[in-house]
């Protein structure tokens, strides 16, 4: 009797341990009243597709984004208050895709901080088409309109985006596949501010204790005071072998940003896709925390040696594909090469 009770106890204990093990279950929860879709892994927050009204944010974003250990890798400003963060560029929110010059309208720099927004564009969320969760993977399909004159004018582009969220042990992967279809003749002028981007937490910036001023395409200056450099550990490393802030305007099929938040080693890599325009992409990666791939700013990055000025005719489409891998721990170049090959084959 005692032996059978002991066996039953051990079985219950084992079942309890098994129930507590991580299964990498990805769950998507639509919260229409809050204008977001939460993405959870094993019940814990990973990210949210966030699409507030135009009066709050001028584009849909993924915000915030967390590692497998729950550490937030995106800057909190302007929606989450975090001590010691820079308060420059209020349009740098989470992870996004847009561009500085579409028929002369600036979709990148638009924010509520701008007074005259007549030459700025707004990306307005229009629908949630598919929401699927599952073991290790979830999928979200959404639509949006790219509208000129601060969202009060014409629709220039129709957007269809698929997000694929993957959870596997200490890694989190976000694939973004965005198709833009022109409503009228559209020109993406060669400019530096674009296209797929993430603004990272202060700890993942490159160390810098100098005061600075950042100027956007319209001459609007944002002064940044001297910041405490303690715990700032970010470093870029490209597939092309270039490191640090020298990666800006170089080309490569992937770019990694490594650093540490408290005791957690963190690596964020953005991977380009061979089917994208200008592959391998130019990197618009800055030490102050802007991490972006810009395949369209060819004239700027080549210092005038080449020009693209990419155009779409009415009803013509173009697709952009990017993979972002967030790892809690160390990652080798070989692992990134393998992840890039896997992405290229999908």
N, C-alpha and C positions, 0 to 999 in steps of 0.2 A: 504493500500500500504506500509506504513512505517512498519507495523507489519510483513508483508510477507518478506520485505527486511531484517528486524532484524532476522527473523527465518532462512533465507537463509545464513546470515552472521554467525550465530551460528553453522549451519550445516557445513559450510566451515571450521570454526575454529576447530570444532570437528574432521573433516576429516584430517585436518593438524596435529592435536595432535596425532591422530591414526597412521598417516603415519610416525611420528617421533618415535613411540614406538618401542622398541626392539622386534624383532620377532625370534631371534636366528636362522636366516637363515645362513646355512653353505655353503660356496662356495669354490670350489677348482679350481685354475687357473694354468694350465700348462704353464711354461715359459721355453721352450727347450733351447733357446739361452742363458738363464741365468742358466741353469741346476738346476732348482728347480720347485717345485709345491707349490704355495702359498695357505694357508688355511685361509679364512676370515670368520668372524662372523658378520653379519649385515654390511658388507663392511669394517670392521676393522680387522687388522692383528691379527691372533691367533698364527700361526706358519708357517714354511715352511719345506717341505721335500727338503733337500739340498744335491746335489750329484755332487760337483765339480770334476775336473780331479784329477787323482792320484798325480799329482805334487803339489796340493794344500791341499787335505785332503784324508786320506787313507780309508775312509768309508763313506757311506751315513749317514746323521743324520737328526733329527728335530732341526731346529735352525733358529732364536731364538724362545722361547716360552713365551707367555704372559698370564696374568690373564684376567678375564672378564672386568677389568677396564683398560686394556692395559699396565699394568706394566710388564716389562721383568723380568722373574724369573731365566733365565739362565745366566751364565757368558758370557760376550761379547768376551773376549780374546779367540783366537787370531784374530777374524774377525771384531769385533766391539770394538772400543777404549772407555773404561770407566775408569774414574779416580779412583784410590784406589784399583783396582783389583789385585789379585795375578796373576803372570805370570808363574806359575808352570804348569807342565803337559800339554803341548800344544795339546796333543791328547784328552783331556777332552773337548769335544765340544758338546753343546746342549744335546740331548738325543740320545742314541745309544744302540746297542747290538752287542757285540763281545767277544773274549776270549783271554787269555794270552798264552795258549799253545794248539795248534791244530797240532798234529803230530810234535810237537817241534817248530812250528812257532808261533811267538807272533803277534797276530792280535790286541791286546789291546793297547800296547805301541807304535805302529808304528806311526811316524809323520815325517814331513819334517825336523825336528830338528835332527833326527838320521842320522849319516854319513854312517855307514855300515848297510844297511838294508837287508842283505842277509838271515838273520834268522827271518825276520819279514814278516807278511802276509798282504795282501791288500784285502778289500772287494770292488768289483767294481760293481756299478749299471749297470744292463743290460736291464731293460725295465720297462715301465709303462703299466700295464695290465688293470686297471680299475680306473676310476675317476668319482665319483658320489657325488653330493651335494644334499641338501634338507633342510627341516625345522627341525632344531634341531640336524641334523646328516649328516655327510659326510663320504665317504669311499674312500680309496686309496689302490690299490694293486700294488706292485712293485716286481721286481726280482733282484738278485745280485749273483755274484760268489765270493767265498772265495778262493783266489789264493795265493800260497806260493811264497817264494823268492821275496818279495816286488812287487807282481803282475806280475812277469816275468816268473814264473814257472808253476806248475800244479794247476788245479782247484781241491780243496779238497772237497768243499761243494757247493751245489746249494741251494740258498735261495729264498723262496717265503714269502713275508710279506704283511699282511693286516693291515692297520691303520684305526681305526674307530674314528672319531672326533665327540664328542658330546658337544653341548652347551645348557645349561639350567640355565637361570638366572645368578647367581653369580658363577656358576661352569663351568669349562671346563674339559672334560674327554678325555683322549687318551688311547685307547686300542690298544696294539700291539700284533699281533699273527704271529709268525715267525716259519716256517717249514724249517729245514735244512735237506737236503738229501745228503748222502755221495756218492762221485764219486768213491772213493777207501776206503780201511780200514782206519778209522779215530779214533784217541784217543784224548779225552779231558783230559789232565793230571790234577790232583788236584792242583790248584794254586789259589791265592787270587784274582787276577785281572780279574774280570768278574762280571756279564755278561750283565745284563740289567741295564743301568745307566743314570744318569742325573747330570750335573755339574751346581750348582746353583750360583746365584748372590752373591756377597760379603756380602750383608746385611743379607742373610739367612744362613751364616756360623755361627758356634758356636763362641762366643766371645773368642778371644785369642790375646794377645799383645806380644807373645813371638816369637823371630826369630826361624826359623826351617829349616830343610833340608829334602826333600822328595826323597827317593831313589826308582827307579823302579826295575823290576826283573833283569835287566842287569847291575845294579850298577851305573846307570847314576844319578848324584845328581843335584838337583835343589834347590838353596839357596833362601829362602824367607826372605826379610827384615822385621823388626818389623813394624806392620801395625797399623794404627789408629783404635781403637776399638769402636769409636762413631757410634751408629746406627746399631751395629751388634747384632742380636737378635735371631739367629737360635737355635732351640732345637728339638732333635729327641724324639719321643715317640712311642713305639712299642705296638703292640697288646698283646705282652707278658708282658707288664707293666714296661719294662726297659726304662730308660730315659737318655738323654744326650749322651755323647760319649761312654758310657758303652754298647750301643746297638751293637757295632761292634762284629761280630762273634756269636751273638745270633740268635735265630730262631723265626719266627712269620709269620702269614699270611698277615700282613700289617705293614707298618712303615710310620709314619707321621713326616714331618719336618715343624715346625711352625716358624713364624717370622713376621717381620714388615718391609715394605719398605715405608718410609715416614709415611703417616697416614693410610696406608692400611694393615690390618691384612691379612696374607697369610698363607694358609696351603697347603702342597703338600704331598699327600699320594701315595705310590706305593703298589699295592695289588697283591699278589701272587695268583695263580690258583691251585686248588686241583689236576688237571691233570698234573702239572709240575713235573719234576724230583725233588726229595728231599723235596717235600712240607711238612711242611712249610719251606721256603727258609732260608738260612743263609744271614745275612745282612752285606755287605761290605760298611758300612756307616761311613764316616769320618767327623770330625768337620770342616775341611777346605773347605768343599763344595762338595765333591764327595758323591753321594747318589746312592748306587747300591745294587742290589739283585744278589747273586751268588749261584746258586744251585749246582754247580759242584766242588767247592773248598773244598770238605768235609774233606780231611785230614788236611788241614791248619786250618780250623775253629774248628774242633773237637780236635785239638792238638794231632793228630796222633791216636786217638781212633778208627777212622773209615777211610776207603779209598774207593773211587769210581772209579776214572780213567775211566770215561764213554766212551764206544766204540760204533761205528757204523760200520756195514759191508757195502760193496758196495750196493747202491740202498736202504739202510735202512734210515728211516727218524725219526726225533724227532721234536716235536713242543713245543715252549715256548710261554706262554701267560701272559701278564702283563697289568694291568690297572693303569693309573696315573690320579689322581683327583686333580685338582688345584682349590682351593676355595678362593674367596675374602670374608673373614669373618671367624667367629669361626665355628668349627665343633666338634661334640661330638664323643666319642668312639662308641656309639650306631649307629650313622649315618655311621661311617666307617664299622662297622660290617654288616650293611644293604647293603652297597655298595659292600662289599666283597661277601655277599650271592648272590646278583644280578649277579655279575660277574661269580661266580661259576656255576650259573644256565644257563649261556649262552653258 
